Amino acid sequence: LIGTDQEVGIRYRLLESHVEIPGEVLLPTNRVLAILREMQGDSVLIETTDAGTSIKGERAQYKLGSENPAEFPNVAEFDEANAVTISAGSLKSMIQRTVFATDTESTRYALGGVLVEIKGETIVLAATDTRRLAVIKGQCTPTAGAAIENQLPVVPSKALQLIDRSLTDKEEPVS
């Protein structure tokens, strides 16, 4: 499953799914969420034809119109070659200690996110709204051959808040 709101993108792999015929379909998020909330049972069947998409559960069946998947924006895939690993607990703590200092009302992109700097085995997160500054340094483990120094991305605070909420196991490694 791939989703985006043009600021944050997410890819999620359903490990317990069975695909008979691979393909793509573009579904309206709000309608599908409302349908899935009402579903009963353990399984859901999604079937797509030229006429539309059908979502079937144990006791209900819904039909949705078709949208063109080619109109969906590209969501980048994760690049393992340029990754670092950090414990979920450390990352969660670092996010919570910096994201509060971002400016949520400014039109200046750099102030609405957190700067991430990686040098060797050190990761630094920094945020400011021009009145306050939050900086934290932590340890990370680069993957073999990672060449990510001198890249200074500004990660939107909304993305970091979503990541913070999704990190539950403090000992789990996160890339």
Solvent accessible surface area in square Angstrom, and as a share of the most:
residue,aa,sasa,rsa
1,L,138,0.68
2,I,85,0.43
3,G,26,0.25
4,T,45,0.26
5,D,72,0.37
6,Q,143,0.64
7,E,95,0.43
8,V,25,0.14
9,G,41,0.39
10,I,110,0.56
11,R,101,0.37
12,Y,130,0.49
13,R,192,0.70
14,L,91,0.45
15,L,153,0.76
16,E,179,0.80
17,S,62,0.40
18,H,156,0.70
19,V,98,0.56
20,E,139,0.63
21,I,152,0.77
22,P,112,0.70
23,G,74,0.71
24,E,141,0.63
25,V,50,0.29
26,L,39,0.20
27,L,43,0.21
28,P,43,0.27
29,T,91,0.53
30,N,125,0.64
31,R,148,0.54
32,V,19,0.11
33,L,78,0.39
34,A,51,0.39
35,I,14,0.07
36,L,74,0.37
37,R,179,0.65
38,E,123,0.55
39,M,28,0.13
40,Q,102,0.45
41,G,49,0.47
42,D,152,0.79
43,S,81,0.52
44,V,65,0.37
45,L,92,0.46
46,I,84,0.43
47,E,80,0.36
48,T,64,0.37
49,T,78,0.46
50,D,153,0.79
51,A,101,0.79
52,G,10,0.10
53,T,2,0.01
54,S,15,0.10
55,I,0,0.00
56,K,63,0.27
57,G,21,0.20
58,E,118,0.53
59,R,197,0.72
60,A,39,0.30
61,Q,98,0.43
62,Y,71,0.27
63,K,159,0.67
64,L,19,0.09
65,G,51,0.49
66,S,58,0.38
67,E,96,0.43
68,N,77,0.40
69,P,40,0.25
70,A,88,0.69
71,E,127,0.57
72,F,64,0.27
73,P,47,0.29
74,N,143,0.73
75,V,18,0.10
76,A,86,0.66
77,E,131,0.59
78,F,120,0.50
79,D,76,0.39
80,E,109,0.49
81,A,64,0.49
82,N,63,0.32
83,A,6,0.04
84,V,15,0.09
85,T,39,0.23
86,I,13,0.07
87,S,43,0.28
88,A,1,0.00
89,G,18,0.17
90,S,48,0.31
91,L,23,0.11
92,K,47,0.20
93,S,39,0.25
94,M,6,0.03
95,I,0,0.00
96,Q,92,0.41
97,R,148,0.54
98,T,0,0.00
99,V,20,0.12
100,F,112,0.47
101,A,0,0.00
102,T,8,0.05
103,D,29,0.15
104,T,113,0.66
105,E,160,0.72
106,S,40,0.26
107,T,141,0.82
108,R,147,0.54
109,Y,144,0.55
110,A,64,0.49
111,L,15,0.07
112,G,23,0.23
113,G,2,0.02
114,V,0,0.00
115,L,62,0.31
116,V,21,0.12
117,E,45,0.20
118,I,25,0.12
119,K,122,0.52
120,G,33,0.32
121,E,105,0.47
122,T,36,0.21
123,I,10,0.05
124,V,27,0.16
125,L,3,0.01
126,A,20,0.15
127,A,4,0.03
128,T,45,0.26
129,D,3,0.01
130,T,91,0.53
131,R,196,0.72
132,R,113,0.41
133,L,127,0.63
134,A,8,0.06
135,V,86,0.50
136,I,34,0.17
137,K,144,0.61
138,G,16,0.16
139,Q,127,0.56
140,C,6,0.04
141,T,84,0.49
142,P,46,0.29
143,T,41,0.24
144,A,107,0.83
145,G,77,0.74
146,A,26,0.20
147,A,78,0.61
148,I,19,0.10
149,E,92,0.41
150,N,141,0.72
151,Q,106,0.47
152,L,95,0.47
153,P,70,0.44
154,V,33,0.19
155,V,37,0.21
156,P,22,0.14
157,S,12,0.08
158,K,85,0.36
159,A,14,0.11
160,L,10,0.05
161,Q,79,0.35
162,L,69,0.34
163,I,66,0.33
164,D,23,0.12
165,R,171,0.62
166,S,79,0.51
167,L,21,0.10
168,T,119,0.69
169,D,75,0.39
170,K,132,0.56
171,E,148,0.66
172,E,85,0.38
173,P,94,0.59
174,V,29,0.17
175,S,69,0.44
